[in-house]
């Protein structure tokens, strides 16, 4: 039986809508998951591991400690969980790509990924202790049937992700080690800052990677001062700014169209 690529894609999307398979053409177009439960089991495996680590009384090394306390993983660490992989088609690299696209992972730095659903849930009384009085809260409205399971964790991952195409004035606060503060699955600390148009750059929209105070060696990196985010330009960025200012001068600007009253009539 011969079938073209377009018809094959339509068929895969149809069966994906029936939950008979998982197909993510925008994330992993080369893979089709015939056993959807496998992906759920893979995520459950990580959650179960953190539970057992918290129940145990033995000390854990650095990487596993950040996994247990901060919900951070790397590709190398994910490789230790050998079940459910099908090399060379499906490896820890494809798992990271998939979970980033599904907003389960948020990329914190090179080969370090934050997984909010690994964090512990705290009681509402503890949540109230972290509540900040005054100001405007970050409110999410779900008009249909209420928030779906995992919505809060996905929102945190979205705010942290560099691929966020709609920058939000809220950013998840981080400590001096670069890890998110107030680490709980149902409460996390966020800061609000203002964006200046002439200061907004691609780097300034990334999650905060430096402490909240200016320190030596932070030139050219995004830092947060109070409720605003400023960018300390390095020598290269200052050169880029000079070129941008030069090309933005009146002699380099595109001529504006004449007012409607001066617009020449169209030829008939």
N, C-alpha and C positions, 0 to 999 in steps of 0.2 A: 504494500500500500504506500503510495507516494503522497506526501503532504508538504506544502510550502511552509516557510518559516512563519508567515503571518497567521496562517490557519493553526499552526502548532501553538503559537503564543495565545491565540484566542481560546484554544482547547484547554491549555494549562490554566489560564485565568478562570475559566468556567469551573474546572474541578477544584481550583483553589477556593472559589466562592462557596463550594459545597463542603469545604473542609475535608476533602478526600486526599489532598496533598497540600504541601506548602511550597509556594513559588513566589520569589521575590525578584522580579525582573529589574527593579531599580537598584538592587543591592548586590545580589549574586545571580545574574541572569544565566550563568552557565550550569546552575545546580537546581535540581528539583528534589524535594524531600518527600519520599513516598510514605514515610512513617513520621507523621507530625509529632507523635509522642516523644520521639527521640530528642527533639530540641527542648521540650519541656523537661525531660529527665536530665538533660545536661545542665540546665540552670538550677534545677532542684538539687543536683549533686553538689554544686558549689554552696548553696544555702545550707544543706545538711552538714557539709564539712565545717562551716563556721559554727554551727550549733554544737557539734561534738568538741570542737576546739575550746569553746567557752565553758563547756561542762568539765573538761579536763583541768587538772591542776599542774600539769607539767609546763615548764617554760618553753616558749617557741622562739625560733630564730627570727631575724629581722624581717625577711620577706613574708613569712607566714604570720608574723605579728601585725604587719600592715594589712594583710588580708583579713585577719580576724577583727582588728580594731577600727580600721579605716575603710574596709571594703575595696581595697586596691588589688589589682591583679596585673600580671604581665603574660606575654605569650609563652615564655618559658615556664612560668608557674602553671598555666593552663595545660601545658603539655604533660604535666604529672598526672592528670586525670585522663587516662588512656581510653576509657570507654566512650563509645558513640562516635569516635573518629573513623573516617574511611580514607586513609591516605592513598594516593596523593590528591584525591578529589576534595576531601573535607578534613582540614587540619586546624590547629589552633589559630592560624592566620585567617582562615575563612570564618571561623567562629567569631573572632574579634570584629571582622568586617560586618558580619551579619548583626551582631548585638549592638554595634555602634549605630547602624542604620535603623534598628528598631528602638533606639533610645533606652536600651538596657545598660549599655556602657557609655561613659563620657571620657574622652581622652584628656588626661590631665597633663601629661608631658610625653616625650618619646617613649613608647612601649610601656606606659603606665596608664591603666584604665580604672576608672572609678565606677563601682557597681552599687548604687544606693540601696537596692533591695537586700543586700547582705547585712545591713545595719540592724541594730536591735530596735524594737518598738518600746517606747516608754509610756508610762501612765499619763493621763490627762493632767494630773496635778503637776507633774514635772514639766509638761508642755507649757502650762500657765506661768511657771517660774522663768521660762525663757522668753515669754511674750514681751515685746517692746511696746511701752505705752506712748501714745502720741503719734502723729504722722499718719500717713495713709498706708493701709495694709495692701499686700499683694493678693487680690481676690480673683478667683477663678469661678466662672459660672458655667454650669452644665445644664442646658434647658430641657434635655430629653428625659433620661432616666437616671440622672445623677452621675457622679464620676465612676469610671470603670476601674476595676482592680489594677493597681500599679500606676495610676495616673500621677500621683504625687512624685513617685520615684522617676517617672519619665519626664516630668516637668523639671526636676532638679538636673537630670542628665541633659535636657535641652538647653537650660540656662548655662551650663558649663561647656557645652560643645562648641568648638571653634567653627563648626559647619553651620551654626545658627544663622540663617539667612535673614532673620528679622530681629536685629539687636534689641534687647530689652534693657531698660534702665535698672533692672534688678540684677545683682550679681551675688552668687553664693560666697560668703565670707570664708577666708582661708587663714590658717595660722602661719607661723613663721616657717614651718616645714613644708608648706604648700598643700596641706591637706584641708578639706572642708571643716569648718568649725561646727560645734553643736551637732555631733554625729549621732543622729537617730533616724530611723526610717520614717517616722511621722513628724519630725520637726527638724528644721535646719535653718541656720542664721543667714540672712541675706542683707545686703546693703544696697541703698539706692544712691545713684550719682547722676549728675547732669552731663550731657554730651555737648561739647561745643563743635560746631560744624567745621571750623578751621583746625580743630585739634583731633578730629576723629580720623583714625587710621585703622588699617586692618589689624595691626598689633594691639592697638588700644582697646579693641573689642574682645580680645581673648580673655579667658579667665585669669584672675590675678595670680601671678607666679612669684611675687616678691612680698616681703613683709610690708606692713602698713606704714612704715616710716622710711624716710630716705636714708640709704646707706651707701657706703663706698662701693663702687662696682655696679651700680644700677643704671648707668647711663645707657640710653637706648632701649630701656625696658619700661613696661607699663607699671606704674605705682599708683596707689590710692592715697589721697590726702583728704581727710575729712569725708565729705560726701561727694567729692569730685575726683575724677580720674585725670591725671595729667601724664604727658609723655615726655620723658627726658630724652631729647634728641641726641644721638651720637653724631660723630663727624660726618658719616655717610648720610644720615637722615637730614642733617642741616644742609648738606650739599643738594639733596633732593628738594628740600624746601626752597633753597635759593633758585634752583632751576624752575620750580613751579611758580615762584613769585615773578621770575623773569618772563615766563610765557604767559603769565596772567596780567602783565602790564598792558596799558591801552594800545601800544603798538603791535601787540601780538594777539589781541582779541579779535574774534570774528565780528564782522560788521552786523549790526542789528537791522532787522527789516524796517522799512519806513512805516510811519503811522498809517492807519487805515485811510485817512484823508489824502495821503500822498501816494498811496499804492496805485501804480499805473493800471489802466483798464485792460482787461483781457481781450485778446483778439478774437473776433468771431469768425 
